[in-house]
Amino acid sequence: EQKDTRKKKKKKRYMCGHQALVQEKELGLKLEHPVRQGLIKQLDQAESLWLNCLKHFGMRAQDSSILLGLRPLTPKVEKQRIAQLLFESIGLSGAYVSDDCLLAMYSLGRMNGVVMDIGHEVTFSTAVLNGQSYVPSTVRCNVGGAHVAKYLAKMFKATEGSGEENKKQLTPNQLAYAYDKIKEKHCFVADGQGAEMKKTPIFDTSSGVGTQGRKGNKASFRLPDGREIQIGGCAELYQAPEVLFNPALLSSEQAEADANYGISKLISLSISKCPHEIRSELYQSMLVCGGPSMMPGMQRRLQKDMIAVMPPSVSSSSSKFRLHLPPHRGHSSYLGGSIIASLPLFNQIKMKRSEYAECGPSLVDRKCC
């Protein structure tokens, strides 16, 4: 974030994406995140991100329509503020906002089911009935991929070189980015920590090298400053994802509140809030999506844990439940949205500029899910 002093009124200029992270220290930038726990906290920053996306794809706002996926339980006033920004500030031709979980279910080609979306900072589970989100079934747990990366950093806190020297070379944001990438590329979910502990030693935090890892499991990671650390065979790579299943591992008040709501319990909790006559169908169409769901071992662990919390009438037969983790699950909402936006129906359901001029921001309440 930089300030343009050439005008009388100070105007903020934004640099978006990886370029801002790399040049943070060199240009003295202040990095900010406009989205927190799935909600847009800074609309002016979000506007810059969307304008940057339009520019990247060579699109003119006045000739473009977009479909925007929002987290479940987004307040109406928030949707109205977004609609106002899209039409009045950016000047789009058309727009539509929908529920992320609903879009993810569309990617599976189904009208009924239950979706658990493991996000960056929060995880939601909600049922979809007859092609619409069933709001009473929506539950949340305030853990996500960011918490896995932070817990990984906590255990690896002394790994990159000699500590103080590293602090001078990398900014906190760059370190957070590095741990997030380690999580994406190398973390995996274990069946049970006891079994994995016998195979994999704790990371050697004094040298930054796991010297007794499993044979053939050597791996390294290049930090933003160009240095490499060895991470192959490190127990932290499967210990960190445990925060998703046991939020009590996080030392925070919110973690204590969510201690009984690991992600394994969310889907069953959502289904329990649905009408009895539809529950059997929902158990046969359970979708897990979101970036953290891509970690190897996730499906095996979830299926094992969920059987333990399902009603005996369901868990007694594998034909009565089905857990979907498709290859595209990291982008399920995007894929579902692209399917809807490509249909002729989209031109009928989207908010149009002329309609917005007549109705104002309240149009989003009438036309969008």
Phi, psi and chi 1 to 4 in degrees:
 res  aa     phi    psi   chi1   chi2   chi3   chi4
   1 GLU       -  123.6  178.6 -177.5  -45.2      -
   2 GLN  -128.1  157.7  -66.5  178.4  -52.2      -
   3 LYS  -109.5  130.0  -67.6 -176.8  178.7  179.3
   4 ASP   -88.7  109.1 -170.7  -14.1      -      -
   5 THR   -93.4    4.8   57.7      -      -      -
   6 ARG   -73.9  -21.7  -69.3  176.1  -65.9 -179.1
   7 LYS  -101.9  158.4  -62.1 -177.9  179.6 -179.8
   8 LYS   -61.8  -44.0  -68.6 -178.3  180.0  179.8
   9 LYS   -91.5  123.5 -175.6  178.1  179.3 -179.6
  10 LYS   -66.1  130.0  -69.3 -175.5  178.2 -179.9
  11 LYS  -122.4  133.0 -176.9 -179.9  178.5 -179.0
  12 LYS   -80.0  136.4  -68.1 -178.8  179.4  179.6
  13 ARG  -112.6  142.2  -71.1 -166.9  -61.1  122.0
  14 TYR  -119.4  140.8  -65.8  102.9      -      -
  15 MET  -112.8  125.7 -179.5 -176.4  -65.1      -
  16 CYS  -107.5  148.2  -57.8      -      -      -
  17 GLY    84.0 -156.3      -      -      -      -
  18 HIS   -63.4  -31.6 -172.3   68.2      -      -
  19 GLN   -59.3  -40.0 -177.2 -176.6    8.8      -
  20 ALA   -65.3  -38.7      -      -      -      -
  21 LEU   -65.4  -45.1  179.7   70.8      -      -
  22 VAL   -65.7  -37.0  172.5      -      -      -
  23 GLN  -100.2   13.6  -60.3 -174.4   36.0      -
  24 GLU   -55.0  -52.1  176.0 -171.6   10.4      -
  25 LYS   -74.1  -41.0 -168.5  171.9 -177.0  179.4
  26 GLU   -63.2  -41.2  178.4 -176.3   -8.0      -
  27 LEU  -100.1   -0.1  -60.4 -179.3      -      -
  28 GLY    65.7   41.3      -      -      -      -
  29 LEU   -81.0  152.9  -56.9  176.7      -      -
  30 LYS  -108.4  109.6  178.5 -175.6  177.4 -176.8
  31 LEU   -82.9  132.5  -65.2 -167.6      -      -
  32 GLU  -133.2  155.5  -64.2 -172.4    3.2      -
  33 HIS  -117.8  108.9  -56.5  -85.1      -      -
  34 PRO   -69.1  -17.3   24.0  -32.7      -      -
  35 VAL  -112.9  126.5  179.1      -      -      -
  36 ARG  -129.4  126.1  -71.3  -66.7 -176.0 -173.7
  37 GLN    50.8   37.4  -68.6 -166.9  -24.0      -
  38 GLY    83.2   -3.8      -      -      -      -
  39 LEU  -107.3  140.5  -71.3  176.7      -      -
  40 ILE   -78.4  117.8  -62.3  173.3      -      -
  41 LYS   -96.5  -28.2  -61.6  -61.2 -175.5 -178.5
  42 GLN  -127.1  100.0  -61.7  -67.2  -24.0      -
  43 LEU   -67.1  -34.4  -84.2  178.2      -      -
  44 ASP   -65.9  -35.3   59.7  -31.2      -      -
  45 GLN   -71.6  -38.8  -64.5  172.8    9.8      -
  46 ALA   -63.4  -38.2      -      -      -      -
  47 GLU   -59.5  -42.6  177.9 -175.5   -3.0      -
  48 SER   -63.1  -39.1  -66.7      -      -      -
  49 LEU   -63.4  -45.3  -76.9  175.4      -      -
  50 TRP   -67.3  -40.1  -69.0  -30.0      -      -
  51 LEU   -63.3  -37.1  -73.1  172.1      -      -
  52 ASN   -65.0  -38.8 -173.4   66.0      -      -
  53 CYS   -64.6  -44.3  -70.0      -      -      -
  54 LEU   -60.8  -42.1  -69.5  171.7      -      -
  55 LYS   -64.5  -41.1 -179.4  179.8  178.3 -178.8
  56 HIS   -60.6  -38.4  177.4   77.0      -      -
  57 PHE   -93.0    6.6  -69.8  106.9      -      -
  58 GLY    65.7   36.8      -      -      -      -
  59 MET  -105.3  140.5  -59.7  167.3   62.6      -
  60 ARG   -92.5  126.1  -74.4  162.5   35.7  101.5
  61 ALA   -56.2  -43.4      -      -      -      -
  62 GLN   -67.4  -14.2   58.9  -92.0   34.9      -
  63 ASP  -110.2    7.8  -59.5  -34.6      -      -
  64 SER  -118.0  150.1  -56.8      -      -      -
  65 SER  -123.5  144.4  -63.6      -      -      -
  66 ILE  -130.1  153.4   68.2  168.2      -      -
  67 LEU  -112.1  124.5 -171.1  156.4      -      -
  68 LEU  -113.1  124.4 -172.8   63.9      -      -
  69 GLY   -90.9  128.6      -      -      -      -
  70 LEU  -118.1  156.2  -57.4  177.3      -      -
  71 ARG   -67.0  155.4   59.0  161.7 -115.1 -173.2
  72 PRO   -58.8  153.1  -24.5   35.0      -      -
  73 LEU    64.3   24.5  -57.4 -179.6      -      -
  74 THR   -66.9  125.5  -62.5      -      -      -
  75 PRO   -59.7  149.6  -22.5   33.3      -      -
  76 LYS   -59.2  -39.7  -75.4 -173.8  177.2 -178.5
  77 VAL   -63.9  -32.1   64.0      -      -      -
  78 GLU   -68.1  -42.8  179.0   75.4    9.6      -
  79 LYS   -62.7  -37.9  -66.9 -179.7 -179.6  179.2
  80 GLN   -67.0  -40.2  -69.0  178.5   -0.6      -
  81 ARG   -63.5  -38.8  -69.9  171.6   60.6 -149.1
  82 ILE   -66.3  -43.9  -69.2  172.3      -      -
  83 ALA   -61.1  -40.5      -      -      -      -
  84 GLN   -62.5  -41.6 -174.6  175.9   10.6      -
  85 LEU   -66.5  -43.8 -176.0  149.5      -      -
  86 LEU   -62.5  -39.7  -65.7  176.7      -      -
  87 PHE   -91.0  -41.4  -75.3  106.4      -      -
  88 GLU   -86.8  -36.8  -63.4 -177.9   18.4      -
  89 SER   -92.8  -49.5  -61.5      -      -      -
  90 ILE   -82.8  -32.7  -62.0  179.6      -      -
  91 GLY    79.5   40.0      -      -      -      -
  92 LEU   -70.3  156.8  -70.6  172.8      -      -
  93 SER   -77.4  -35.7  171.2      -      -      -
  94 GLY  -158.2  160.6      -      -      -      -
  95 ALA  -159.2  155.8      -      -      -      -
  96 TYR  -148.1  137.5 -171.2   81.7      -      -
  97 VAL  -118.2  140.6  -63.5      -      -      -
  98 SER  -142.6  173.1 -173.9      -      -      -
  99 ASP   -81.9  129.8 -174.8  -48.3      -      -
 100 ASP   -54.6  -45.3  -89.8  -24.2      -      -
 101 CYS   -65.5  -37.5  -69.9      -      -      -
 102 LEU   -64.2  -43.9 -179.4   60.7      -      -
 103 LEU   -62.5  -38.1  -65.8  176.0      -      -
 104 ALA   -63.3  -40.7      -      -      -      -
 105 MET   -65.0  -35.9 -177.6   54.3   68.5      -
 106 TYR   -60.4  -34.1  -71.2  159.1      -      -
 107 SER   -65.0  -22.5   75.1      -      -      -
 108 LEU   -87.9   -7.9 -157.2   60.4      -      -
 109 GLY    74.1   29.6      -      -      -      -
 110 ARG  -126.9  153.6  -58.1 -164.7  178.0 -164.0
 111 MET  -101.9  -18.1  -59.7  -65.1  -77.1      -
 112 ASN  -127.5  138.4  -68.9  -38.4      -      -
 113 GLY   165.1 -175.2      -      -      -      -
 114 VAL  -132.4  136.8   60.7      -      -      -
 115 VAL  -119.1  132.1 -179.8      -      -      -
 116 MET  -114.4  114.9 -179.7  169.1   68.9      -
 117 ASP  -104.9  108.7 -172.9   -3.4      -      -
 118 ILE   -88.5  106.7  -50.4  173.6      -      -
 119 GLY   -96.3 -163.9      -      -      -      -
 120 HIS   -73.0  -43.8 -175.0   60.9      -      -
 121 GLU  -125.2   -7.3  -66.4  178.4  -46.9      -
 122 VAL  -151.7  149.5   64.1      -      -      -
 123 THR  -119.1  131.9  -62.9      -      -      -
 124 PHE  -118.8  148.4  -82.2   94.5      -      -
 125 SER  -133.2  132.1  177.1      -      -      -
 126 THR  -151.5  150.2 -170.6      -      -      -
 127 ALA   -89.7  148.5      -      -      -      -
 128 VAL  -117.2  119.1  175.1      -      -      -
 129 LEU  -120.6  124.0  -55.7 -178.8      -      -
 130 ASN    53.3   40.0  -60.9  -41.8      -      -
 131 GLY    77.9   12.2      -      -      -      -
 132 GLN  -131.9  146.3  -62.3  -67.1  -36.4      -
 133 SER   -67.1  133.9  -63.3      -      -      -
 134 TYR   -97.0   94.9 -175.6   60.3      -      -
 135 VAL   -55.3  -41.5  176.4      -      -      -
 136 PRO   -59.5  -18.7  -25.5   35.6      -      -
 137 SER   -87.8   -5.8   71.2      -      -      -
 138 THR   -73.8  126.8  -56.8      -      -      -
 139 VAL  -131.4  158.7  -68.4      -      -      -
 140 ARG  -139.5  158.3   63.9  179.7  -74.9  174.1
 141 CYS  -140.2  127.0  179.2      -      -      -
 142 ASN   -82.4   54.8  -71.3  -36.0      -      -
 143 VAL  -134.4  151.4  -67.6      -      -      -
 144 GLY  -165.6 -164.5      -      -      -      -
 145 GLY   -60.2  -34.2      -      -      -      -
 146 ALA   -62.8  -36.1      -      -      -      -
 147 HIS   -70.7  -33.1  -62.0   91.8      -      -
 148 VAL   -62.6  -45.4  175.8      -      -      -
 149 ALA   -65.3  -39.7      -      -      -      -
 150 LYS   -67.3  -39.2  -71.6  177.7 -178.1  178.0
 151 TYR   -68.3  -35.8 -164.8   58.2      -      -
 152 LEU   -63.2  -43.5 -174.6   67.9      -      -
 153 ALA   -63.4  -37.7      -      -      -      -
 154 LYS   -61.5  -39.6 -179.1  179.7  179.4 -179.3
 155 MET   -79.8  -26.1  -67.6 -172.7  -71.7      -
 156 PHE   -98.6   14.7  -85.3   10.2      -      -
 157 LYS   -55.6  -21.5   60.4 -177.7  178.6 -179.1
 158 ALA  -114.6   22.1      -      -      -      -
 159 THR   -86.1  -34.5   60.2      -      -      -
 160 GLU   -84.2   84.8  -59.3   90.7    9.8      -
 161 GLY    78.5 -138.0      -      -      -      -
 162 SER  -105.2   28.3   58.8      -      -      -
 163 GLY    76.8  -87.5      -      -      -      -
 164 GLU   -61.4  -39.2  -68.7  -60.3  -38.4      -
 165 GLU   -62.0  -40.5  177.4 -174.5   -4.8      -
 166 ASN   -66.8  -36.0  178.2   66.3      -      -
 167 LYS   -62.3  -30.8  -70.6  179.9 -178.2  177.7
 168 LYS   -75.9  -25.1  -63.1  177.5 -178.0  178.7
 169 GLN   -89.3  -36.3  -65.3  174.8  -24.6      -
 170 LEU  -119.4  138.5  -63.3  177.0      -      -
 171 THR   -78.9  161.2   67.3      -      -      -
 172 PRO   -55.8  -37.6  -28.5   36.2      -      -
 173 ASN   -66.1  -38.6  -74.2  -55.2      -      -
 174 GLN   -68.6  -37.7  -70.3  171.3  -18.6      -
 175 LEU   -65.3  -42.6  -83.3  174.2      -      -
 176 ALA   -61.0  -39.3      -      -      -      -
 177 TYR   -64.6  -40.8  173.4   80.9      -      -
 178 ALA   -62.2  -45.6      -      -      -      -
 179 TYR   -66.0  -34.5  -74.8  120.0      -      -
 180 ASP   -64.4  -38.8 -162.7   59.0      -      -
 181 LYS   -70.9  -36.9  -71.6  -58.6  175.2 -176.2
 182 ILE   -60.7  -42.5  -68.5  174.4      -      -
 183 LYS   -58.4  -47.0  174.0 -153.4   69.3 -179.4
 184 GLU   -65.3  -39.3  -69.4  179.8    7.1      -
 185 LYS   -91.4  -27.7  -66.2 -178.6  178.4 -178.6
 186 HIS  -126.8  -19.7  -59.6  -71.6      -      -
 187 CYS   -72.8  150.8  -81.6      -      -      -
 188 PHE  -146.6  161.5   63.8   97.1      -      -
 189 VAL  -101.6  128.0  178.0      -      -      -
 190 ALA   -94.1  153.5      -      -      -      -
 191 ASP   -62.1  -43.3  -83.0  -16.9      -      -
 192 GLY  -162.0  136.4      -      -      -      -
 193 GLN   -62.4  -32.2  -70.4 -145.7   36.0      -
 194 GLY   -59.6  -44.8      -      -      -      -
 195 ALA   -67.3  -41.3      -      -      -      -
 196 GLU   -70.7  -32.8  -73.6  -64.7  -31.3      -
 197 MET   -60.4  -30.0  -76.3  -71.4  -76.6      -
 198 LYS   -72.3  -23.5  -63.4  177.7 -179.1  178.3
 199 LYS   -93.2  -31.8  -56.7  177.4 -172.9  175.9
 200 THR  -125.3  125.9  -47.5      -      -      -
 201 PRO   -80.0  161.3   32.9  -36.7      -      -
 202 ILE   -67.2  146.1  -63.1  -63.5      -      -
 203 PHE   -62.7  138.8 -165.1   88.3      -      -
 204 ASP   -82.0   93.5 -177.7   -3.9      -      -
 205 THR   -71.9  -16.1   54.8      -      -      -
 206 SER   -76.4  -35.9   61.3      -      -      -
 207 SER  -106.5  -15.3   64.9      -      -      -
 208 GLY    78.0   13.0      -      -      -      -
 209 VAL  -130.8  130.2  179.1      -      -      -
 210 GLY   -84.5  103.0      -      -      -      -
 211 THR   -90.3  -11.6   57.0      -      -      -
 212 GLN  -123.6   35.9  -62.1  176.8    9.6      -
 213 GLY   -70.1  172.2      -      -      -      -
 214 ARG   -64.2  145.7  -75.8  174.5  -70.7 -173.3
 215 LYS   -58.4  131.4 -173.7  176.5 -179.0 -179.5
 216 GLY    78.0   10.6      -      -      -      -
 217 ASN  -111.5   36.5 -166.2   26.3      -      -
 218 LYS   -82.3  138.4  -65.8 -177.6  178.5  179.9
 219 ALA  -153.0  151.8      -      -      -      -
 220 SER  -132.7  161.7   61.8      -      -      -
 221 PHE  -135.6  133.2 -179.5   81.8      -      -
 222 ARG   -90.9  122.4 -175.3  179.3  -64.6  -86.1
 223 LEU   -75.5  162.7  -64.6  168.9      -      -
 224 PRO   -58.6  -23.8  -28.7   36.7      -      -
 225 ASP   -88.0    3.3   64.1   -3.4      -      -
 226 GLY   100.4  -16.0      -      -      -      -
 227 ARG   -76.0  154.2  -70.2  177.5  -62.0  119.4
 228 GLU  -114.0  143.1  -73.2 -168.0   -4.6      -
 229 ILE  -121.9  148.5   58.2  172.1      -      -
 230 GLN   -92.0  127.7  -58.8  -61.2  -43.3      -
 231 ILE  -129.0    2.0   57.7  175.0      -      -
 232 GLY   -62.8  136.8      -      -      -      -
 233 GLY    74.4   24.6      -      -      -      -
 234 CYS   -94.8  130.5  -53.3      -      -      -
 235 ALA   -63.3  -29.1      -      -      -      -
 236 GLU   -60.6  -23.5  -74.3   84.1  -13.7      -
 237 LEU   -66.9  -24.6  -62.3 -179.9      -      -
 238 TYR  -108.4  -17.2   72.5   81.8      -      -
 239 GLN   -72.9  -38.4  -70.0  174.3  -23.8      -
 240 ALA   -60.6  -44.8      -      -      -      -
 241 PRO   -63.2  -12.6  -25.1   36.2      -      -
 242 GLU   -62.7  -19.1  -72.4  -60.8  -48.1      -
 243 VAL   -65.2  -23.8  -59.1      -      -      -
 244 LEU   -69.4  -32.7  -62.9  174.0      -      -
 245 PHE   -93.5  -22.5  -57.9   92.1      -      -
 246 ASN  -139.9   80.5 -177.5   15.6      -      -
 247 PRO   -58.9  -16.7  -23.7   34.6      -      -
 248 ALA   -63.5  -16.5      -      -      -      -
 249 LEU   -66.2  -22.9  -67.6  171.4      -      -
 250 LEU   -83.9  133.2  -60.7  169.7      -      -
 251 SER   -88.3   78.5   54.7      -      -      -
 252 SER  -151.8  159.3   66.5      -      -      -
 253 GLU   -63.3  -39.0  -67.1 -178.9    2.3      -
 254 GLN   -66.0  -35.7 -173.7   58.3   54.6      -
 255 ALA   -62.1  -39.5      -      -      -      -
 256 GLU   -64.1  -37.4  -67.6  178.6    7.4      -
 257 ALA   -67.3  -31.6      -      -      -      -
 258 ASP   -97.6    8.8  -70.3  -28.4      -      -
 259 ALA   -57.2  -31.5      -      -      -      -
 260 ASN   -94.3    7.9  -63.3  -37.7      -      -
 261 TYR  -125.0   54.8  -69.9   94.4      -      -
 262 GLY   -61.8  161.9      -      -      -      -
 263 ILE   -61.2  -22.9   62.1  172.1      -      -
 264 SER   -64.6  -23.1  -61.3      -      -      -
 265 LYS   -97.1  -12.4  -61.9 -179.2  179.9  179.8
 266 LEU   -65.6  -44.5  -71.4 -171.6      -      -
 267 ILE   -63.0  -46.6  -70.0 -177.9      -      -
 268 SER   -61.9  -34.9  -71.2      -      -      -
 269 LEU   -66.8  -40.4 -170.0   57.3      -      -
 270 SER   -62.7  -45.6  -77.9      -      -      -
 271 ILE   -63.7  -35.5  -65.4  176.3      -      -
 272 SER   -65.8  -17.7   70.2      -      -      -
 273 LYS   -93.4    3.3  -65.4  176.1  178.8  -69.8
 274 CYS   -99.6  161.5  -64.2      -      -      -
 275 PRO   -57.4  144.7  -25.4   34.5      -      -
 276 HIS   -58.6  -38.5  -76.5  -85.0      -      -
 277 GLU   -68.3  -16.2   59.5  -89.2   17.7      -
 278 ILE  -104.7   -9.6 -165.3   69.3      -      -
 279 ARG   -62.6  -39.7  -68.4 -178.9 -172.7  178.2
 280 SER   -61.9  -37.4   59.5      -      -      -
 281 GLU   -69.1  -36.4 -177.2  177.5   -7.8      -
 282 LEU   -66.6  -39.1  -64.4  179.1      -      -
 283 TYR   -63.1  -22.5  -86.4  115.4      -      -
 284 GLN   -92.3    1.1  -67.5 -179.2   -9.0      -
 285 SER  -142.1   68.2 -176.1      -      -      -
 286 MET  -105.3  120.5  -59.4  180.0  -69.3      -
 287 LEU  -111.5  131.3  171.0   64.6      -      -
 288 VAL  -114.5  128.4  178.4      -      -      -
 289 CYS  -143.3 -178.8   61.6      -      -      -
 290 GLY   104.7  154.9      -      -      -      -
 291 GLY   -52.2  -50.7      -      -      -      -
 292 PRO   -60.8  -21.9  -26.7   36.7      -      -
 293 SER   -68.9  -11.4   70.9      -      -      -
 294 MET   -78.6   -9.8  -63.7  -63.7  -67.2      -
 295 MET   -62.7  133.4  -75.2 -173.9  -74.7      -
 296 PRO   -55.8  141.4  -25.5   35.0      -      -
 297 GLY    89.9   -5.7      -      -      -      -
 298 MET   -62.9  -45.7  178.8   63.7   76.2      -
 299 GLN   -65.4  -43.1 -179.2  162.7    7.5      -
 300 ARG   -61.8  -44.1 -175.2  176.5   61.3 -110.4
 301 ARG   -68.2  -44.4  172.9   65.0  178.1  -86.4
 302 LEU   -62.2  -43.7  -84.6  176.2      -      -
 303 GLN   -62.9  -40.8 -172.7  144.4  -30.5      -
 304 LYS   -63.8  -45.8  175.5 -176.5  174.7 -178.3
 305 ASP   -71.8  -37.0  -72.6    2.7      -      -
 306 MET   -71.5  -32.1  -72.3  175.4   60.9      -
 307 ILE   -58.7  -33.6  -72.7  175.6      -      -
 308 ALA   -70.5  -23.0      -      -      -      -
 309 VAL  -108.5   -4.5  -63.0      -      -      -
 310 MET   -74.7  154.5  -72.7  178.8 -175.7      -
 311 PRO   -60.0  143.1  -23.0   33.5      -      -
 312 PRO   -54.4  -31.9  -25.8   34.8      -      -
 313 SER   -65.6  -22.2   59.2      -      -      -
 314 VAL   -96.5  -47.3  176.1      -      -      -
 315 SER   -69.9  -16.4   60.1      -      -      -
 316 SER   -70.6  -17.5   60.0      -      -      -
 317 SER  -138.0  126.3  174.0      -      -      -
 318 SER   -66.2  -17.7   58.8      -      -      -
 319 SER   -76.5  -11.3   63.4      -      -      -
 320 LYS   -94.3   -4.4  -66.5 -176.4  178.3 -179.6
 321 PHE  -145.7  149.8   64.3   90.4      -      -
 322 ARG  -146.4  126.4 -175.2  173.4 -178.6 -174.3
 323 LEU  -105.9  119.6 -170.0   63.2      -      -
 324 HIS   -99.5  122.8  -62.6  -89.8      -      -
 325 LEU  -130.5   76.5  -81.9   83.4      -      -
 326 PRO   -67.5  160.7   25.2  -34.1      -      -
 327 PRO   -57.2  -29.4  -24.7   34.4      -      -
 328 HIS   -89.2   11.7   63.8 -104.9      -      -
 329 ARG   -61.3  -21.3   61.5 -173.2  179.4  -84.7
 330 GLY   -68.5  -19.5      -      -      -      -
 331 HIS  -131.9   31.3  -51.9  -75.8      -      -
 332 SER   -59.0  -42.6  -71.4      -      -      -
 333 SER   -64.4  -41.9  -65.0      -      -      -
 334 TYR   -63.3  -43.6  174.4   83.6      -      -
 335 LEU   -64.1  -45.1 -179.5   59.1      -      -
 336 GLY   -62.2  -40.3      -      -      -      -
 337 GLY   -64.3  -39.0      -      -      -      -
 338 SER   -66.7  -32.9   67.0      -      -      -
 339 ILE   -65.5  -47.2  -67.3  171.5      -      -
 340 ILE   -64.1  -43.9  -63.9  -60.2      -      -
 341 ALA   -67.9  -21.7      -      -      -      -
 342 SER   -88.4   -8.3   65.0      -      -      -
 343 LEU   -82.3  147.1  -63.7  174.9      -      -
 344 PRO   -56.0  -29.1  -25.3   35.0      -      -
 345 LEU   -59.4  -27.8  175.9   66.2      -      -
 346 PHE   -60.2  -36.2 -176.8   67.8      -      -
 347 ASN   -65.7  -21.8  -72.5  -34.9      -      -
 348 GLN   -86.8  -36.0  -59.7  175.6   28.2      -
 349 ILE   -89.8  -20.5   64.8  173.4      -      -
 350 LYS   -70.8  155.8   71.5  179.3 -178.1 -178.1
 351 MET   -77.4  131.1  -61.1 -179.9  -70.6      -
 352 LYS  -103.7  154.3  -61.0  177.5  178.4   65.6
 353 ARG   -58.4  -40.5 -172.3 -172.8  -59.2  161.1
 354 SER   -65.6  -37.6   57.8      -      -      -
 355 GLU   -67.7  -39.2  -65.5  174.6  -34.0      -
 356 TYR   -66.2  -38.3  179.9   84.1      -      -
 357 ALA   -61.2  -30.0      -      -      -      -
 358 GLU   -85.7  -40.7 -179.3  179.8  -14.9      -
 359 CYS  -102.3  -25.2  -59.5      -      -      -
 360 GLY    79.1 -166.2      -      -      -      -
 361 PRO   -57.9  -24.3  -25.1   34.6      -      -
 362 SER   -66.4  -11.6   62.3      -      -      -
 363 LEU   -59.2  -32.0  177.8   65.4      -      -
 364 VAL   -65.0  -29.7   71.6      -      -      -
 365 ASP   -70.9  -29.3  -60.0  -29.6      -      -
 366 ARG   -88.2  -33.9 -179.8  163.0   57.4   89.0
 367 LYS  -104.5  -20.0  -66.3 -152.9   69.5  172.9
 368 CYS  -111.6  153.2  -59.2      -      -      -
 369 CYS   -67.2      -  -62.6      -      -      -
